[in-house]
């Protein structure tokens, strides 16, 4: 009888383990491995491009909602640009996977009412490209981040209807600064420059 009871407990435990796999530290974030280089708080130094603006501030990537979303929050500290450039810009970017094995997607919102849906690709290690859905009337957007030699660079580009190529709207400077990692289980980088 004891043997049957033990066997029953073992079978029930194995069925439970199959139905809900163990979540050891790091396991739940394995899907984020190709994007972990983004996580942290970055000093942003933005310049150049067709926007004709320059500014600095911070942006932060962090996992939220029990690691189901990777979220970018941005804050502008200083900005100079043409009269039609919004130096009071605020935005948020949500990165997610709809289901396991599917490409990462993202959705962007800003204080000007823009909403952009992106599909992500990782063409190489420590590089991510966000490409907006095929344009309806209006431009298509491409946002990219790359960490190389402890320097984060980024670029926001637009593809206007009737044009052959993407045009850079904003891109990063190359000044190094300190990164403040918010989550100790992610790598820390000694110096980086952020963008966009």
C-alpha positions, 0 to 999 in steps of 0.5 A: 500500500505504501508503495502504491501511495509513493508511486501515485505521488511520484506520478502526480508530481511528474504530471504537475512538473510537465504541466507547469515547468519549474521557473528557476532564476533566469529561466523565465527570461531566456526568451530575452537573451538576444535583447539583454544587452539593452537592459539598463539605464542609458545616458542618451546623446542624440544629434544629427539626422534630418530632424536638425535637433540635438539633445540629451537625457536618459532611456531605460529598458527593463523587464516588466509584468513578470518578464512578459514585456521589455519596456523602454521609458525615455526622459529628455533633459535638454534639447535644442531643435527647430521650432517644429521639433518637439523638445518636450517629447515623451514616449514608451516602447513595449516589446513582447512575444505573442507566443513562444518561437514567434518573432518579437514585436513592439508597439510605440506610443508618444505624447504626439499621438503616434502609434507604431507597430514594429517587428524585431530582427536580430541580424547579429549579436548585440544588434536589434532592428525594429521595422514598422509594419508596411506603411499605410498612407505615410512613412515606414520607420526603422529603429536600431540599437547596436552595442559595440566596444561598450558603446551603444549606438542607435538610429531612427530612420524614416522611409517616405512614400516615393523615396528609394531609401530610408533617411536618418531622422535622429542618431546617437553621438559617440560620447561614452558615459556610465550605465546604471544597471537596474537588474543585477542578473544582466551584464553591466557595461562599463561605458555606453552612449545611448540614442533615440 
